[in-house]
Amino acid sequence: MAETNDESTKQATGETCPVCGVTILGDEVRFSSGSPGTRARLYARVCQYAQDRGCINKDPSQIGQVSQEDGYTEGEDVKLSGG
């Protein structure tokens, strides 16, 4: 029963990741700047590369389906002159 109360508290007050500093409030991820995102977007952009055991966004059942749009897209190559 204590785990249920702990989960309820996390959902209501949020949880801050000691590795990257984001706040996860339920399914909403609040980054230090920009619009809120999802656990899938956080995983695609940060967590999959974090090798720290303290990362709080490693549970696939909470992350859900990661889509191509969740990651960064590659831009066009920048052509530099003179080199």
N, CA, C and O atoms as a printed pandas DataFrame, in Angstrom:
     atom_number atom_name residue_name chain_id  residue_number  x_coord  y_coord  z_coord
0              1         N          MET        A               1    0.813   -1.194    0.000
1              2        CA          MET        A               1    0.000    0.000    0.000
2              3         C          MET        A               1    0.857    1.258    0.000
3              4         O          MET        A               1    0.455    2.270   -0.574
4              5         N          ALA        A               2    2.009    1.220    0.619
5              6        CA          ALA        A               2    2.894    2.380    0.677
6              7         C          ALA        A               2    3.369    2.771   -0.718
7              8         O          ALA        A               2    3.516    3.959   -1.006
8              9         N          GLU        A               3    3.613    1.782   -1.597
9             10        CA          GLU        A               3    4.050    2.095   -2.951
10            11         C          GLU        A               3    2.986    2.880   -3.694
11            12         O          GLU        A               3    3.317    3.800   -4.443
12            13         N          THR        A               4    1.730    2.546   -3.509
13            14        CA          THR        A               4    0.649    3.271   -4.156
14            15         C          THR        A               4    0.635    4.718   -3.702
15            16         O          THR        A               4    0.478    5.620   -4.525
16            17         N          ASN        A               5    0.796    4.957   -2.409
17            18        CA          ASN        A               5    0.840    6.321   -1.904
18            19         C          ASN        A               5    2.047    7.065   -2.439
19            20         O          ASN        A               5    1.937    8.243   -2.779
20            21         N          ASP        A               6    3.208    6.403   -2.523
21            22        CA          ASP        A               6    4.400    7.032   -3.076
22            23         C          ASP        A               6    4.173    7.415   -4.531
23            24         O          ASP        A               6    4.558    8.508   -4.946
24            25         N          GLU        A               7    3.553    6.534   -5.314
25            26        CA          GLU        A               7    3.269    6.824   -6.712
26            27         C          GLU        A               7    2.290    7.995   -6.830
27            28         O          GLU        A               7    2.454    8.853   -7.696
28            29         N          SER        A               8    1.284    8.033   -5.973
29            30        CA          SER        A               8    0.317    9.130   -5.996
30            31         C          SER        A               8    1.003   10.452   -5.699
31            32         O          SER        A               8    0.704   11.470   -6.324
32            33         N          THR        A               9    1.916   10.434   -4.753
33            34        CA          THR        A               9    2.651   11.650   -4.397
34            35         C          THR        A               9    3.513   12.104   -5.564
35            36         O          THR        A               9    3.549   13.296   -5.868
36            37         N          LYS        A              10    4.211   11.180   -6.228
37            38        CA          LYS        A              10    5.035   11.522   -7.384
38            39         C          LYS        A              10    4.190   12.124   -8.492
39            40         O          LYS        A              10    4.602   13.091   -9.132
40            41         N          GLN        A              11    3.002   11.555   -8.727
41            42        CA          GLN        A              11    2.116   12.055   -9.772
42            43         C          GLN        A              11    1.657   13.476   -9.464
43            44         O          GLN        A              11    1.547   14.303  -10.369
44            45         N          ALA        A              12    1.388   13.762   -8.194
45            46        CA          ALA        A              12    0.850   15.055   -7.797
46            47         C          ALA        A              12    1.924   16.135   -7.705
47            48         O          ALA        A              12    1.685   17.273   -8.110
48            49         N          THR        A              13    3.100   15.799   -7.180
49            50        CA          THR        A              13    4.122   16.805   -6.933
50            51         C          THR        A              13    5.229   16.812   -7.962
51            52         O          THR        A              13    5.986   17.780   -8.047
52            53         N          GLY        A              14    5.340   15.771   -8.733
53            54        CA          GLY        A              14    6.388   15.679   -9.728
54            55         C          GLY        A              14    7.645   15.058   -9.149
55            56         O          GLY        A              14    7.799   14.920   -7.936
56            57         N          GLU        A              15    8.526   14.693  -10.042
57            58        CA          GLU        A              15    9.779   14.069   -9.671
58            59         C          GLU        A              15   10.865   14.708  -10.531
59            60         O          GLU        A              15   10.708   14.807  -11.748
60            61         N          THR        A              16   11.952   15.138   -9.920
61            62        CA          THR        A              16   13.041   15.766  -10.653
62            63         C          THR        A              16   14.173   14.773  -10.842
63            64         O          THR        A              16   14.608   14.123   -9.892
64            65         N          CYS        A              17   14.642   14.661  -12.062
65            66        CA          CYS        A              17   15.724   13.730  -12.370
66            67         C          CYS        A              17   17.053   14.307  -11.884
67            68         O          CYS        A              17   17.397   15.437  -12.230
68            69         N          PRO        A              18   17.801   13.545  -11.086
69            70        CA          PRO        A              18   19.085   14.038  -10.608
70            71         C          PRO        A              18   20.151   14.070  -11.702
71            72         O          PRO        A              18   21.199   14.690  -11.523
72            73         N          VAL        A              19   19.895   13.411  -12.830
73            74        CA          VAL        A              19   20.877   13.357  -13.913
74            75         C          VAL        A              19   20.747   14.573  -14.831
75            76         O          VAL        A              19   21.731   15.269  -15.080
76            77         N          CYS        A              20   19.532   14.833  -15.338
77            78        CA          CYS        A              20   19.364   15.918  -16.317
78            79         C          CYS        A              20   18.575   17.115  -15.794
79            80         O          CYS        A              20   18.571   18.170  -16.428
80            81         N          GLY        A              21   17.912   16.971  -14.655
81            82        CA          GLY        A              21   17.218   18.097  -14.035
82            83         C          GLY        A              21   15.804   18.353  -14.506
83            84         O          GLY        A              21   15.188   19.314  -14.046
84            85         N          VAL        A              22   15.247   17.533  -15.412
85            86        CA          VAL        A              22   13.866   17.748  -15.833
86            87         C          VAL        A              22   12.913   17.353  -14.710
87            88         O          VAL        A              22   13.263   16.569  -13.829
88            89         N          THR        A              23   11.721   17.902  -14.755
89            90        CA          THR        A              23   10.676   17.524  -13.814
90            91         C          THR        A              23    9.624   16.737  -14.573
91            92         O          THR        A              23    9.138   17.174  -15.617
92            93         N          ILE        A              24    9.277   15.576  -14.044
93            94        CA          ILE        A              24    8.236   14.746  -14.642
94            95         C          ILE        A              24    7.034   14.798  -13.720
95            96         O          ILE        A              24    7.104   14.394  -12.559
96            97         N          LEU        A              25    5.935   15.299  -14.249
97            98        CA          LEU        A              25    4.691   15.434  -13.508
98            99         C          LEU        A              25    3.655   14.573  -14.219
99           100         O          LEU        A              25    3.075   14.986  -15.223
100          101         N          GLY        A              26    3.428   13.377  -13.691
101          102        CA          GLY        A              26    2.552   12.425  -14.371
102          103         C          GLY        A              26    3.212   11.977  -15.652
103          104         O          GLY        A              26    4.303   11.406  -15.617
104          105         N          ASP        A              27    2.571   12.224  -16.795
105          106        CA          ASP        A              27    3.149   11.883  -18.093
106          107         C          ASP        A              27    3.770   13.091  -18.779
107          108         O          ASP        A              27    4.301   12.973  -19.884
108          109         N          GLU        A              28    3.708   14.256  -18.133
109          110        CA          GLU        A              28    4.241   15.476  -18.729
110          111         C          GLU        A              28    5.654   15.738  -18.233
111          112         O          GLU        A              28    5.928   15.680  -17.034
112          113         N          VAL        A              29    6.541   16.027  -19.169
113          114        CA          VAL        A              29    7.931   16.341  -18.841
114          115         C          VAL        A              29    8.126   17.837  -19.009
115          116         O          VAL        A              29    7.800   18.405  -20.051
116          117         N          ARG        A              30    8.656   18.464  -17.982
117          118        CA          ARG        A              30    8.913   19.905  -18.032
118          119         C          ARG        A              30   10.414   20.129  -18.124
119          120         O          ARG        A              30   11.166   19.878  -17.183
120          121         N          PHE        A              31   10.817   20.606  -19.284
121          122        CA          PHE        A              31   12.218   20.889  -19.536
122          123         C          PHE        A              31   12.582   22.241  -18.933
123          124         O          PHE        A              31   11.693   22.991  -18.527
124          125         N          SER        A              32   13.867   22.565  -18.867
125          126        CA          SER        A              32   14.292   23.841  -18.295
126          127         C          SER        A              32   13.842   25.015  -19.157
127          128         O          SER        A              32   13.671   26.125  -18.651
128          129         N          SER        A              33   13.649   24.780  -20.452
129          130        CA          SER        A              33   13.113   25.820  -21.331
130          131         C          SER        A              33   12.312   25.148  -22.432
131          132         O          SER        A              33   12.490   23.962  -22.708
132          133         N          GLY        A              34   11.446   25.901  -23.047
133          134        CA          GLY        A              34   10.616   25.353  -24.116
134          135         C          GLY        A              34    9.321   24.763  -23.599
135          136         O          GLY        A              34    9.017   24.814  -22.407
136          137         N          SER        A              35    8.578   24.209  -24.519
137          138        CA          SER        A              35    7.272   23.654  -24.165
138          139         C          SER        A              35    7.416   22.292  -23.500
139          140         O          SER        A              35    8.423   21.610  -23.688
140          141         N          PRO        A              36    6.409   21.893  -22.723
141          142        CA          PRO        A              36    6.439   20.574  -22.086
142          143         C          PRO        A              36    6.478   19.460  -23.141
143          144         O          PRO        A              36    6.052   19.652  -24.279
144          145         N          GLY        A              37    6.986   18.321  -22.748
145          146        CA          GLY        A              37    7.071   17.188  -23.659
146          147         C          GLY        A              37    6.585   15.919  -22.997
147          148         O          GLY        A              37    5.885   15.958  -21.985
148          149         N          THR        A              38    6.957   14.812  -23.567
149          150        CA          THR        A              38    6.542   13.504  -23.079
150          151         C          THR        A              38    7.763   12.715  -22.615
151          152         O          THR        A              38    8.903   13.086  -22.894
152          153         N          ARG        A              39    7.504   11.631  -21.908
153          154        CA          ARG        A              39    8.587   10.737  -21.498
154          155         C          ARG        A              39    9.284   10.151  -22.717
155          156         O          ARG        A              39   10.499    9.952  -22.697
156          157         N          ALA        A              40    8.529    9.872  -23.785
157          158        CA          ALA        A              40    9.115    9.320  -25.008
158          159         C          ALA        A              40   10.088   10.313  -25.628
159          160         O          ALA        A              40   11.177    9.926  -26.053
160          161         N          ARG        A              41    9.715   11.574  -25.686
161          162        CA          ARG        A              41   10.603   12.600  -26.250
162          163         C          ARG        A              41   11.858   12.747  -25.396
163          164         O          ARG        A              41   12.962   12.852  -25.929
164          165         N          LEU        A              42   11.694   12.755  -24.072
165          166        CA          LEU        A              42   12.845   12.846  -23.165
166          167         C          LEU        A              42   13.777   11.663  -23.373
167          168         O          LEU        A              42   14.996   11.830  -23.412
168          169         N          TYR        A              43   13.209   10.471  -23.505
169          170        CA          TYR        A              43   14.020    9.278  -23.714
170          171         C          TYR        A              43   14.786    9.359  -25.039
171          172         O          TYR        A              43   15.979    9.057  -25.095
172          173         N          ALA        A              44   14.091    9.769  -26.100
173          174        CA          ALA        A              44   14.708    9.826  -27.426
174          175         C          ALA        A              44   15.847   10.835  -27.481
175          176         O          ALA        A              44   16.825   10.633  -28.202
176          177         N          ARG        A              45   15.726   11.911  -26.729
177          178        CA          ARG        A              45   16.709   12.991  -26.817
178          179         C          ARG        A              45   17.797   12.943  -25.749
179          180         O          ARG        A              45   18.894   13.461  -25.957
180          181         N          VAL        A              46   17.497   12.317  -24.598
181          182        CA          VAL        A              46   18.456   12.373  -23.494
182          183         C          VAL        A              46   18.719   11.005  -22.863
183          184         O          VAL        A              46   19.857   10.536  -22.836
184          185         N          CYS        A              47   17.681   10.381  -22.365
185          186        CA          CYS        A              47   17.834    9.210  -21.491
186          187         C          CYS        A              47   18.514    8.016  -22.147
187          188         O          CYS        A              47   19.269    7.301  -21.487
188          189         N          GLN        A              48   18.262    7.789  -23.428
189          190        CA          GLN        A              48   18.885    6.641  -24.065
190          191         C          GLN        A              48   20.406    6.775  -24.109
191          192         O          GLN        A              48   21.115    5.779  -24.249
192          193         N          TYR        A              49   20.904    8.002  -23.989
193          194        CA          TYR        A              49   22.342    8.235  -24.005
194          195         C          TYR        A              49   22.931    8.337  -22.602
195          196         O          TYR        A              49   24.140    8.194  -22.420
196          197         N          ALA        A              50   22.079    8.584  -21.616
197          198        CA          ALA        A              50   22.554    8.735  -20.236
198          199         C          ALA        A              50   22.970    7.374  -19.684
199          200         O          ALA        A              50   22.183    6.428  -19.684
200          201         N          GLN        A              51   24.171    7.290  -19.231
201          202        CA          GLN        A              51   24.671    6.035  -18.682
202          203         C          GLN        A              51   24.605    6.036  -17.158
203          204         O          GLN        A              51   25.097    5.107  -16.518
204          205         N          ASP        A              52   24.013    7.050  -16.585
205          206        CA          ASP        A              52   23.934    7.197  -15.138
206          207         C          ASP        A              52   22.758    6.408  -14.577
207          208         O          ASP        A              52   21.645    6.499  -15.095
208          209         N          ARG        A              53   22.996    5.647  -13.539
209          210        CA          ARG        A              53   21.941    4.832  -12.923
210          211         C          ARG        A              53   20.850    5.684  -12.276
211          212         O          ARG        A              53   19.764    5.179  -11.991
212          213         N          GLY        A              54   21.119    6.954  -12.043
213          214        CA          GLY        A              54   20.147    7.820  -11.390
214          215         C          GLY        A              54   19.037    8.315  -12.289
215          216         O          GLY        A              54   18.096    8.949  -11.811
216          217         N          CYS        A              55   19.124    8.040  -13.589
217          218        CA          CYS        A              55   18.095    8.485  -14.534
218          219         C          CYS        A              55   16.745    7.893  -14.122
219          220         O          CYS        A              55   16.644    6.694  -13.865
220          221         N          ILE        A              56   15.714    8.733  -14.059
221          222        CA          ILE        A              56   14.396    8.275  -13.608
222          223         C          ILE        A              56   13.463    7.921  -14.765
223          224         O          ILE        A              56   12.295    7.607  -14.535
224          225         N          ASN        A              57   13.954    7.965  -16.001
225          226        CA          ASN        A              57   13.100    7.712  -17.162
226          227         C          ASN        A              57   13.639    6.545  -17.982
227          228         O          ASN        A              57   13.905    6.694  -19.174
228          229         N          LYS        A              58   13.799    5.392  -17.354
229          230        CA          LYS        A              58   14.332    4.217  -18.040
230          231         C          LYS        A              58   13.316    3.075  -18.152
231          232         O          LYS        A              58   13.611    2.060  -18.783
232          233         N          ASP        A              59   12.143    3.215  -17.561
233          234        CA          ASP        A              59   11.138    2.149  -17.544
234          235         C          ASP        A              59   10.305    2.179  -18.834
235          236         O          ASP        A              59    9.508    3.097  -19.027
236          237         N          PRO        A              60   10.482    1.189  -19.713
237          238        CA          PRO        A              60    9.751    1.175  -20.988
238          239         C          PRO        A              60    8.233    1.264  -20.838
239          240         O          PRO        A              60    7.560    1.821  -21.706
240          241         N          SER        A              61    7.690    0.727  -19.755
241          242        CA          SER        A              61    6.232    0.776  -19.575
242          243         C          SER        A              61    5.747    2.198  -19.306
243          244         O          SER        A              61    4.582    2.507  -19.560
244          245         N          GLN        A              62    6.607    3.057  -18.804
245          246        CA          GLN        A              62    6.230    4.455  -18.568
246          247         C          GLN        A              62    6.565    5.344  -19.761
247          248         O          GLN        A              62    5.897    6.349  -20.002
248          249         N          ILE        A              63    7.596    4.969  -20.502
249          250        CA          ILE        A              63    8.036    5.776  -21.649
250          251         C          ILE        A              63    7.044    5.673  -22.793
251          252         O          ILE        A              63    6.715    6.678  -23.423
252          253         N          GLY        A              64    6.566    4.470  -23.065
253          254        CA          GLY        A              64    5.637    4.268  -24.172
254          255         C          GLY        A              64    6.379    4.171  -25.491
255          256         O          GLY        A              64    7.588    3.940  -25.524
256          257         N          GLN        A              65    5.651    4.349  -26.567
257          258        CA          GLN        A              65    6.201    4.231  -27.915
258          259         C          GLN        A              65    6.988    5.491  -28.278
259          260         O          GLN        A              65    6.462    6.601  -28.194
260          261         N          VAL        A              66    8.235    5.317  -28.679
261          262        CA          VAL        A              66    9.073    6.433  -29.119
262          263         C          VAL        A              66    8.968    6.516  -30.633
263          264         O          VAL        A              66    9.252    5.547  -31.337
264          265         N          SER        A              67    8.559    7.679  -31.132
265          266        CA          SER        A              67    8.417    7.858  -32.573
266          267         C          SER        A              67    9.606    8.628  -33.135
267          268         O          SER        A              67   10.403    9.192  -32.386
268          269         N          GLN        A              68    9.715    8.645  -34.441
269          270        CA          GLN        A              68   10.804    9.363  -35.095
270          271         C          GLN        A              68   10.738   10.854  -34.770
271          272         O          GLN        A              68   11.776   11.508  -34.671
272          273         N          GLU        A              69    9.549   11.390  -34.607
273          274        CA          GLU        A              69    9.379   12.812  -34.308
274          275         C          GLU        A              69    9.872   13.174  -32.902
275          276         O          GLU        A              69   10.147   14.340  -32.621
276          277         N          ASP        A              70    9.981   12.177  -32.024
277          278        CA          ASP        A              70   10.453   12.446  -30.665
278          279         C          ASP        A              70   11.937   12.794  -30.636
279          280         O          ASP        A              70   12.380   13.547  -29.768
280          281         N          GLY        A              71   12.700   12.257  -31.569
281          282        CA          GLY        A              71   14.132   12.531  -31.616
282          283         C          GLY        A              71   14.413   13.814  -32.378
283          284         O          GLY        A              71   13.496   14.479  -32.860
284          285         N          TYR        A              72   15.675   14.148  -32.478
285          286        CA          TYR        A              72   16.079   15.312  -33.264
286          287         C          TYR        A              72   16.145   14.919  -34.729
287          288         O          TYR        A              72   16.560   13.809  -35.064
288          289         N          THR        A              73   15.741   15.816  -35.586
289          290        CA          THR        A              73   15.867   15.560  -37.017
290          291         C          THR        A              73   17.189   16.146  -37.491
291          292         O          THR        A              73   17.695   17.114  -36.924
292          293         N          GLU        A              74   17.730   15.555  -38.522
293          294        CA          GLU        A              74   18.990   16.063  -39.078
294          295         C          GLU        A              74   18.679   17.184  -40.037
295          296         O          GLU        A              74   17.769   17.086  -40.860
296          297         N          GLY        A              75   19.440   18.245  -39.923
297          298        CA          GLY        A              75   19.272   19.372  -40.819
298          299         C          GLY        A              75   20.177   19.220  -42.037
299          300         O          GLY        A              75   20.905   18.237  -42.177
300          301         N          GLU        A              76   20.111   20.199  -42.895
301          302        CA          GLU        A              76   20.959   20.185  -44.087
302          303         C          GLU        A              76   22.397   20.512  -43.688
303          304         O          GLU        A              76   22.634   21.219  -42.708
304          305         N          ASP        A              77   23.342   19.995  -44.449
305          306        CA          ASP        A              77   24.744   20.320  -44.222
306          307         C          ASP        A              77   24.964   21.788  -44.504
307          308         O          ASP        A              77   24.383   22.343  -45.436
308          309         N          VAL        A              78   25.793   22.412  -43.711
309          310        CA          VAL        A              78   26.149   23.810  -43.912
310          311         C          VAL        A              78   27.425   23.849  -44.751
311          312         O          VAL        A              78   28.429   23.230  -44.401
312          313         N          LYS        A              79   27.374   24.567  -45.833
313          314        CA          LYS        A              79   28.534   24.672  -46.720
314          315         C          LYS        A              79   29.356   25.880  -46.280
315          316         O          LYS        A              79   28.861   27.007  -46.257
316          317         N          LEU        A              80   30.600   25.634  -45.938
317          318        CA          LEU        A              80   31.497   26.709  -45.522
318          319         C          LEU        A              80   32.426   27.068  -46.677
319          320         O          LEU        A              80   32.921   26.191  -47.384
320          321         N          SER        A              81   32.653   28.342  -46.855
321          322        CA          SER        A              81   33.543   28.759  -47.952
322          323         C          SER        A              81   34.970   28.910  -47.414
323          324         O          SER        A              81   35.189   29.111  -46.219
324          325         N          GLY        A              82   35.918   28.807  -48.324
325          326        CA          GLY        A              82   37.306   29.043  -47.977
326          327         C          GLY        A              82   38.000   27.858  -47.330
327          328         O          GLY        A              82   39.098   28.030  -46.802
328          329         N          GLY        A              83   37.434   26.693  -47.341
329          330        CA          GLY        A              83   38.100   25.605  -46.655
330          331         C          GLY        A              83   38.126   24.414  -47.418
331          332         O          GLY        A              83   38.661   23.402  -46.965
